[in-house]
Amino acid sequence: CVVELKLPLEGAVGQASATLKPPKLNGDVSWESFGYTDAQTNGQRWENFFAASLRGYGELPDDFSYSFDARLVADDVEFTAGFIDIINDRPRRPYFAFKELVLNYRPIPDLRLSAGKQLVDWSVMEELQPANLMDPHDESDPFRRWEEGVYSVAARYERDWLSGEIVFVPLAFNPSRVPQGRWAIIPDDIPQSQELPAVRMSQSQVGGRLRGQFGVWETGIIGYAGRNTEAIFVPHLVFTGGDPQRGACQNR
């Protein structure tokens, strides 16, 4: 049994001035409740999930602009813990997170320079994304997964049929979150420890894309150099019931 309520929000806040326009905002609020009536499986109980999203874009003086995508979540099944987690150093998702928070600057109309937490998704596929090597994912709840931006600086050029961009992620690695709770593939009796890589230049990443549009055909070339080829974090495992050993795990 499922109950879902979703309320979309859209509009602008404030009044325009001679130099500053009000931001454009849109978002939604949703509440979901799941009822389990079979006592032989999950037990007779209800599970609740709440989410609120707010996305915005605004223009600033001197060719600057900003955009953000904020998300607030809560549940009663322990997928969520802690108010905010800036670098994803905890396995559970926080109650509040920015998927994107970007400051942009356009020195010329065709060139955009940006800095902040931004999405770098270069794949054209919905689920299988072989070209998405930099964005981490929050898959702590697989049925409510979302993509997160990375803290980076970027330059993007676009004109007519040709576009190109380069993104640099300095110093720190921002991991993804693996499934939690009943969706975890690791048994509960196996302790886990999460250790992020050290903050140093060797953890930096850089990627670039060159894309062309030729009639109905689109082609692109993507390059990447970094610590690994997947934005996934697999924790260390310590097996119980025998000699301690390290599982076949790695940081990605």
Secondary structure by P-SEA (a helix, b strand, c coil): cbbbbbbbbbbbcccccccccccccccccbbbbbbbccccccccbbbbbbbbbbbbcccccccccccbbbbbbbbccccccccccccccccccccccccccbbbbbccccbbbbbccccccccccccccccccccccccccccccccccccccbbbbbcccccccccccccbbbbbbccccccccccccbbbbbbccccccccbbbbbbbbbbccccccbbbbbbccccccbbbbbbbbccccccccccccc
